Amino acid sequence: MTSGLRRTALAETARYPEEFAELYRGAGYWTPETFARFLPARAAEFGDRVAVVGLDARGEQRRLTYRALDESAARIAAGLAELGVHAGDRVVVQLPNIVEYTEVLFAVFRLGALPVFALPAHRAAEIGYFCRFTDAAAYVVAAESGGFDYRNLARDVCADLDTPPAVVVAGDDDVEVTASSPSPRSSVSLDALRTREAFPPAELDPESVAFLQLSGGTTGTPKLIPRTHSDYLYSVRESARICGVGADTRMLVVLPAAHNFPMSSPGILGVLHSGGTVVLAPDPSPDTAFALIEREAITMASLVPPLAMAWLSARARSERDLSSLQVLQVGGAKFPAEAARRVRPELGCTLQQVFGMAEGLVNYTRLDDDEDTIVTTQGRPISAHDEIRVLDDDGAPVPSGGTGHLLTRGPYTIRGYYNAPEHNSTSFTPDGFYRTGDIVRLAEHGCLVVEGRAKDQINRGGEKIAAEEVENHLIAHPAVLDAAVVAMPDRYLGERTCAFVVTEGEAPKALALKVFLRDRGLAGYKIPDKVRFVDAFPVTGVGKISRNELRRALAATFEN
């Protein structure tokens, strides 16, 4: 597909029906602002306030003001333009949590080009697919990160493409290219692009596609999610408001910066929208994070549940001063209530649960919610125009308080994946509701309680078991750090349950765990048939437990 045809496909995929577009404009949700002018506007307002703190690609500490970040992005944008990157082109961005990530992000936005957000963990199969599928004009990497050489990855990817993108490398001065006449296999140092004159912000349709985000699935190549300027910026603005973000906010980013959660919930964009400071952590370990919280007076941080539990475990052994931390967000997967209850007494801050998806819908517990709501629910939607359906297996609405499949549509939820008609036909209803794949219960005050994923529901002889319910009970055991319950095939029952358990200290006996669950009043059919103790769980690139990997481990271990 040619670049022009891909632009047409993007526009068609992202288009909302006009009746809904008019509704969202009229409600003030969609505004004329675009990402091309997002940073210039903040630079004019916040000027010499510090925008970003972190290491660069060479491991040197940098602190950029709003004005300096905007000026750097403008020069890089000009260099990208000389490499042949134009408005509407796609740019695969694969950078770790380094300052250059923000410079490149806003440079690409300024051009009116579309970032394709890759994660540091992606390798040739994924990157090659992104470049080929989007007809990428450029691919931006760090020279090295985490002991991995991304220059070799770029060479491997380009060697396998008929029309490879221009490669831009952060942290390597030896990469050179003649910018005035780039070849299809051009490569250039990011620093070489900084010498150009500032590039003016592109004039863009605010309802056009701004970037391509990745789906959060754990199987196959991620689907590409087209987000528009209007829909995403609405989500960013409202997230910042709901989460109490302001000019005094100092947010620690420990998750991969390109992931939807740390980018917009309220994330990097929400903090910069409000004039706060983003602090990028080179790794998510408690030692690194606690040191940064103390040094940078961090007020807010965002974690996935496994990291949150690691922080809770490490807190008792740390002498770091975490008193500045006011809010700890936990999202990306359900945070077990037993662990959630520990956040305030052990970390001394307010927990904010976040349940959302890169496709759109985001829910937050509010900062002034009562403690029971905060620890037992995943919050309520951002918008009054977020429409929620909870349906049974036959597609009928469940009774009040019942559990069912979550469907949603609203002012910032997509209407289709990019260039994926077959998948769209099953992921979206004819009237535009997105089938999230989550099993939820609608609780009081409009709060959602996530019971699990549809594919994680275990059918044991006709009895339905929500894996996360059993996991929550397991984590209540004082020796259990984390747990994941998965199905294993059985010729008699159809499926049995196996609990993979990570412990702290000496592991209890499997029988003792089963007795513990029975003593907590768990139904007999929900008690795991097998218990396996492991040192750690396989995870996806964004820190979620990969149950697909666990199932593969089961298949290799057991025969039925």
C-alpha positions in Angstrom: 0.0 0.0 0.0 1.4 3.4 -0.9 1.9 6.2 1.6 -1.1 8.2 0.2 -3.4 5.1 0.4 -2.2 4.5 4.0 -3.1 8.0 4.9 -6.6 7.5 3.5 -6.9 4.2 5.4 -5.9 5.9 8.6 -8.4 8.7 8.2 -11.2 6.2 7.5 -10.3 4.0 10.5 -10.3 7.0 12.9 -13.4 8.7 11.7 -16.3 9.0 14.2 -19.9 9.2 12.9 -20.7 12.9 12.4 -23.6 12.8 14.9 -21.1 11.8 17.7 -18.4 14.2 16.5 -21.0 17.0 16.7 -21.9 15.9 20.2 -18.3 15.8 21.4 -17.5 19.2 19.9 -20.6 20.7 21.4 -19.8 19.4 24.8 -16.4 21.0 24.6 -14.5 17.7 24.7 -13.0 18.1 21.3 -11.1 21.4 20.8 -9.0 22.9 17.9 -5.7 22.1 19.8 -3.3 19.7 18.1 -0.1 18.0 19.2 1.9 20.1 16.8 1.2 23.1 18.9 0.9 21.4 22.3 4.5 22.0 23.4 4.9 25.5 21.8 1.9 26.7 23.8 3.3 25.3 27.1 6.7 26.7 26.4 5.2 30.1 26.0 3.2 29.7 29.2 5.8 27.9 31.4 9.1 29.0 29.9 11.9 28.4 32.4 10.1 25.9 34.5 11.8 22.5 34.4 9.8 20.1 32.1 11.9 17.0 32.0 14.6 15.4 34.2 16.5 12.2 33.3 19.5 10.5 31.8 20.3 10.9 28.1 21.4 8.2 25.7 25.0 8.6 27.0 24.0 8.2 30.6 24.4 11.9 31.5 21.9 13.7 33.7 19.9 16.4 31.9 17.3 18.9 33.0 15.3 20.6 30.3 13.0 23.6 30.7 9.8 23.9 28.7 11.5 26.5 26.5 14.7 24.3 26.0 12.6 21.2 25.2 10.5 23.1 22.6 13.6 24.6 21.0 15.3 21.2 20.8 12.2 19.6 19.3 11.9 22.3 16.7 15.5 21.8 15.6 15.1 18.0 15.5 11.9 18.4 13.5 13.8 20.5 10.9 16.5 17.7 10.7 13.8 15.0 10.2 12.2 17.1 7.5 15.6 17.2 5.7 15.7 13.5 5.9 12.5 13.4 4.0 9.9 13.0 6.8 6.8 14.9 6.1 3.4 15.6 7.6 1.3 12.4 7.6 4.4 10.1 7.5 4.9 7.4 10.1 7.9 7.4 12.4 8.6 4.3 14.5 10.0 5.5 17.9 11.8 2.9 20.0 13.5 4.7 22.8 13.9 3.9 26.5 13.1 6.3 29.4 15.7 8.9 28.3 15.3 12.6 27.8 15.6 12.2 24.0 12.3 10.4 24.1 10.5 13.6 24.8 12.6 15.6 22.3 11.9 13.2 19.5 8.2 12.8 20.4 7.5 16.5 20.2 9.7 16.9 17.1 7.6 14.3 15.3 4.4 15.9 16.5 5.7 19.3 15.3 6.2 18.0 11.8 2.7 16.6 11.7 4.2 13.1 11.3 2.7 10.2 13.2 4.7 8.4 15.9 4.4 4.7 16.0 5.1 3.8 19.6 7.3 0.7 19.9 8.6 -0.6 23.2 12.2 -1.2 24.2 11.5 -4.9 24.4 10.4 -5.2 20.8 12.8 -7.0 18.4 13.1 -7.6 14.7 9.8 -9.4 14.2 7.8 -6.6 15.8 9.8 -3.6 14.5 10.0 -5.1 11.0 6.2 -5.5 11.0 5.7 -1.9 12.2 8.0 -0.4 9.6 6.5 -2.5 6.8 2.8 -2.3 7.8 2.9 1.5 8.3 5.4 2.3 5.4 7.5 4.1 8.0 9.6 7.0 6.8 12.0 6.9 9.8 12.9 4.7 12.7 14.4 6.2 15.9 16.5 4.2 18.4 19.0 4.6 21.1 22.5 3.3 20.3 22.4 0.9 23.3 20.2 0.4 26.3 20.0 -2.4 28.9 23.0 -4.1 27.4 21.3 -4.4 24.0 22.6 -2.8 20.8 19.7 -1.3 18.9 22.0 -0.3 16.0 22.3 -4.0 15.1 18.5 -4.4 15.4 18.1 -1.4 13.0 20.5 -3.0 10.5 18.7 -6.3 10.7 15.3 -4.7 10.2 16.4 -2.5 7.3 18.1 -5.4 5.5 14.8 -7.2 5.4 12.7 -4.3 4.0 12.3 -3.3 0.3 12.1 0.4 1.3 13.7 0.7 4.7 13.2 3.9 6.7 15.8 6.5 7.6 17.4 5.4 10.9 18.1 8.0 13.6 20.3 6.9 16.4 20.5 8.7 19.8 23.8 8.4 21.6 26.2 7.7 18.7 28.2 10.5 17.0 29.8 8.1 14.5 26.5 7.5 12.6 26.6 9.9 9.6 24.5 10.7 6.6 24.3 13.4 3.9 21.1 15.1 5.0 20.5 16.9 1.7 20.3 13.7 -0.3 19.3 10.8 1.9 19.2 7.3 0.5 16.5 4.8 1.5 19.0 3.2 3.9 20.2 6.5 5.5 21.2 6.6 9.1 22.1 9.7 11.1 23.0 10.7 14.6 20.2 12.4 16.5 22.7 15.0 17.6 23.4 15.8 14.0 19.8 16.9 13.5 20.0 19.5 16.3 22.0 22.0 14.2 19.1 22.8 11.9 16.9 25.9 12.1 13.7 25.6 14.0 10.8 24.0 12.1 7.4 25.8 12.4 4.5 23.7 13.9 2.4 22.1 11.2 -1.1 23.2 10.6 -3.3 20.1 11.2 -6.9 19.0 11.3 -7.5 18.4 15.1 -9.7 15.4 14.2 -7.0 13.7 12.1 -4.9 10.8 13.4 -2.1 12.0 15.7 -0.2 8.7 16.3 -0.5 4.9 16.3 -0.5 3.3 19.7 -0.1 -0.5 20.3 -2.7 -2.8 21.6 -2.1 -4.3 25.0 -2.6 -8.0 24.0 -0.2 -10.7 25.0 -0.4 -12.8 21.9 0.6 -12.2 18.3 1.8 -8.9 16.8 0.2 -5.9 18.5 -2.7 -4.2 16.6 -2.2 -0.6 15.8 -4.6 1.9 17.4 -5.2 5.2 15.6 -5.7 8.1 18.1 -6.7 11.6 17.0 -5.5 14.9 18.4 -9.0 15.8 19.6 -9.9 12.5 21.3 -6.5 12.0 23.0 -6.0 15.5 24.2 -9.5 15.5 25.8 -8.4 12.3 27.7 -5.2 14.0 28.7 -6.9 17.2 29.9 -9.5 15.4 31.9 -7.0 12.9 33.4 -4.9 15.8 34.6 -7.9 17.5 36.2 -9.2 14.3 37.9 -5.8 13.3 39.2 -5.1 16.7 40.7 -2.1 17.4 38.4 -0.7 21.0 38.5 2.4 23.0 38.2 3.8 21.6 41.4 3.4 18.0 40.3 6.6 16.0 40.0 5.8 12.7 38.3 8.2 9.7 38.3 7.9 7.6 35.1 9.3 4.1 35.7 7.1 2.2 33.2 8.1 2.3 29.5 7.4 5.9 28.5 5.8 5.0 25.2 3.1 2.9 26.8 -0.4 4.5 27.1 -0.6 4.5 30.9 2.5 6.5 31.7 2.0 8.7 28.6 -1.5 10.0 29.2 -3.2 8.8 32.4 -2.3 11.5 33.2 1.3 10.6 32.5 3.9 12.6 30.7 1.4 14.5 28.6 -0.9 15.3 31.5 2.0 16.7 33.6 3.4 18.8 30.7 -0.1 20.1 29.9 -0.2 21.4 33.5 3.3 22.9 33.8 4.6 20.1 36.1 7.9 18.2 35.9 8.4 14.7 34.5 11.3 12.6 36.0 12.3 9.6 33.9 13.6 6.6 35.7 16.2 4.4 33.9 14.7 1.3 35.5 11.7 0.5 37.8 13.6 -1.1 40.7 12.7 0.1 44.2 16.3 1.1 44.8 16.4 3.4 41.8 12.8 4.7 42.2 13.1 5.4 46.0 16.4 7.3 45.4 14.7 9.5 42.8 11.6 10.1 44.9 13.9 11.3 47.7 16.2 13.4 45.4 13.6 14.9 43.2 10.8 15.3 45.7 8.5 13.2 43.6 4.8 13.7 44.3 3.2 11.1 42.0 4.2 7.8 40.4 2.5 5.1 38.3 3.1 1.4 38.5 1.7 -1.9 37.3 0.7 -4.4 40.1 3.8 -6.5 40.1 6.0 -3.4 40.5 3.7 -2.0 43.2 4.0 -5.2 45.2 7.8 -5.1 44.8 7.8 -1.5 46.1 5.7 -2.6 49.1 8.0 -5.5 49.8 11.1 -3.3 49.6 9.8 -0.4 51.7 10.5 -2.0 55.1 14.2 -2.4 54.1 14.7 1.1 52.7 15.7 4.2 54.7 14.9 6.6 51.8 12.6 9.5 52.5 9.4 9.0 50.6 7.4 11.7 52.4 7.0 13.8 49.3 5.0 11.1 47.5 1.3 12.0 47.6 -0.3 9.7 45.0 0.6 6.2 43.8 -1.3 5.1 40.7 -1.6 1.4 40.0 -3.0 0.2 36.7 -2.4 -2.0 33.7 -4.0 -5.0 35.4 -6.2 -5.4 38.4 -4.5 -4.6 41.7 -5.6 -7.2 44.3 -7.5 -5.6 47.2 -5.3 -7.2 49.8 -2.2 -5.5 48.3 -4.1 -2.3 47.7 -4.9 -2.0 51.4 -1.2 -1.8 52.2 -0.3 1.2 50.1 -1.4 4.0 52.5 0.0 2.5 55.7 3.3 1.3 54.2 4.1 3.9 51.5 2.3 6.8 53.2 0.4 8.0 50.1 -3.0 7.8 48.5 -3.6 5.0 46.1 -5.3 5.8 42.9 -6.5 2.8 40.9 -6.5 3.2 37.1 -8.3 0.9 34.7 -8.0 1.7 31.1 -6.9 0.6 27.6 -5.0 2.2 24.8 -8.1 1.9 22.7 -9.8 4.5 24.8 -11.8 4.1 28.0 -10.0 5.1 31.2 -11.4 4.8 34.8 -10.0 6.3 38.0 -10.8 6.0 41.6 -11.0 9.7 42.7 -8.6 11.1 45.2 -11.4 11.9 47.6 -13.1 8.5 47.4 -13.5 6.6 50.6 -10.8 4.0 51.3 -13.1 1.0 50.6 -13.9 2.3 47.1 -10.2 3.0 46.5 -9.0 -0.5 47.4 -11.9 -2.6 46.1 -12.9 -0.9 42.8 -11.1 0.2 39.7 -12.9 3.6 39.6 -15.3 5.2 37.3 -15.0 6.6 33.7 -13.4 10.0 32.8 -16.4 11.3 30.9 -20.1 11.7 31.4 -20.4 10.6 27.8 -18.5 7.3 28.3 -21.2 4.7 27.6 -20.9 1.4 29.4 -22.6 -1.9 28.7 -22.2 -5.0 30.8 -23.5 -8.0 28.9 -23.9 -11.7 29.6 -22.5 -14.4 27.2 -25.7 -14.1 25.0 -25.3 -10.3 24.7 -28.1 -9.4 27.1 -27.6 -6.8 29.9 -26.8 -8.3 33.2 -28.9 -7.4 36.3 -27.7 -4.6 38.5 -24.5 -5.7 40.3 -24.1 -8.6 38.0 -20.9 -9.7 36.3 -20.5 -9.6 32.5 -18.5 -8.5 29.4 -17.6 -4.8 29.3 -18.4 -2.9 26.1 -17.9 0.9 25.7 -18.0 3.8 23.4 -17.3 7.5 24.0 -15.4 10.7 23.0 -12.0 9.1 23.3 -12.6 5.4 22.4 -11.6 4.4 18.9 -14.0 3.1 16.3 -11.6 0.6 14.8 -8.0 -0.6 14.6 -5.8 0.5 11.7 -6.2 -1.6 8.6 -7.7 -4.6 10.4 -11.2 -5.1 9.0 -11.6 -8.8 10.1 -10.5 -8.0 13.7 -12.7 -4.9 13.7 -15.8 -6.9 12.7 -15.5 -8.9 16.0 -14.0 -6.2 18.3 -16.7 -3.6 17.6 -20.4 -3.8 17.5 -22.3 -2.4 14.5 -23.3 0.7 16.6 -19.7 1.4 17.5 -19.2 -0.2 21.0 -15.8 -1.6 21.6 -15.7 -5.1 23.1 -12.9 -4.7 25.6 -12.6 -8.4 26.6 -12.8 -7.5 30.2 -15.2 -9.2 32.7 -16.5 -6.6 35.1 -19.1 -5.8 37.7 -20.8 -2.4 37.9 -20.7 -1.4 41.6 -22.2 1.5 43.4 -21.7 5.1 42.3 -20.8 3.9 38.7 -17.5 2.3 39.8 -16.3 -0.8 37.9 -14.8 -3.8 39.6 -12.7 -5.9 37.2 -13.2 -9.6 37.7 -10.8 -10.7 35.0 -10.5 -11.2 31.3 -13.0 -13.2 29.3 -10.2 -15.6 28.2 -9.0 -15.9 31.8 -12.3 -17.2 33.1 -11.9 -20.9 33.9 -14.8 -23.3 33.3 -14.3 -26.2 35.7 -17.0 -28.7 35.0 -19.5 -26.0 34.3 -18.5 -23.9 37.3 -17.1 -20.5 36.2 -14.1 -19.4 38.1 -12.7 -15.8 37.9 -8.9 -16.2 38.1 -8.4 -12.9 39.7 -10.8 -13.7 42.6 -8.7 -16.7 43.6 -5.5 -14.7 43.1 -6.7 -12.1 45.5 -7.3 -14.7 48.2 -3.9 -16.2 47.6 -2.1 -12.9 47.9 -3.7 -12.4 51.3 -1.4 -15.1 52.7 1.5 -13.4 54.5 4.1 -15.5 52.6 2.7 -14.9 49.1 4.1 -12.0 47.1 2.1 -12.6 43.9 -0.1 -15.3 42.3 -1.5 -16.1 38.9 -4.2 -18.7 38.3 -4.6 -20.3 34.9 -6.6 -23.1 33.3 -5.2 -26.4 32.4 -7.1 -28.9 30.2 -8.7 -31.9 31.8 -10.5 -34.8 30.0 -13.2 -35.1 32.6 -13.9 -31.5 33.8 -12.8 -29.7 30.6 -10.5 -27.4 32.7 -8.8 -27.6 36.0 -7.0 -24.8 37.8 -3.3 -24.3 38.6 -2.0 -21.5 40.7 1.5 -20.2 40.0 2.7 -18.6 43.2 5.7 -16.3 44.0 6.6 -16.3 47.7 8.7 -14.1 49.9 10.9 -16.1 52.2 10.1 -19.8 52.8 7.3 -21.1 50.7 4.4 -22.7 52.5 3.3 -26.2 51.5 0.7 -26.4 48.8 -1.7 -28.1 51.1 -1.4 -25.3 53.6 -2.3 -22.8 51.0 -5.4 -24.7 50.1 -6.4 -24.9 53.7 -5.8 -21.2 54.0 -8.2 -20.6 51.0 -10.9 -22.8 52.5 -10.6 -21.0 55.8 -11.2 -17.7 54.0 -14.5 -19.1 52.8 -13.6 -19.7 49.2 -15.9 -22.2 47.5 -14.4 -25.7 47.1 -14.5 -25.7 43.3 -12.4 -22.5 43.3 -9.6 -24.1 45.3 -6.7 -24.6 42.8 -6.3 -28.2 41.8 -2.5 -27.7 41.6 -0.1 -25.2 43.1 3.3 -24.5 41.6 5.9 -22.2 43.2 8.0 -20.1 40.9 10.7 -17.4 41.4 9.0 -14.9 39.1 6.4 -14.6 36.4 7.0 -14.1 32.6 5.7 -10.6 31.8 4.8 -8.6 28.7 6.8 -5.6 27.6 4.7 -3.4 29.8 4.9 -5.4 33.0 1.7 -7.4 32.8 1.7 -11.1 33.8 1.7 -13.1 30.6 -0.8 -15.8 31.2 -0.1 -17.1 27.7 3.4 -17.9 28.8 2.0 -19.6 31.9 -0.3 -21.7 29.9 2.6 -22.8 27.6 4.5 -23.8 30.7 1.6 -25.8 31.9 1.2 -27.6 28.6 4.9 -28.5 28.7 4.7 -29.7 32.3 1.5 -31.6 32.5 -0.2 -34.3 30.4 -3.9 -35.1 30.9 
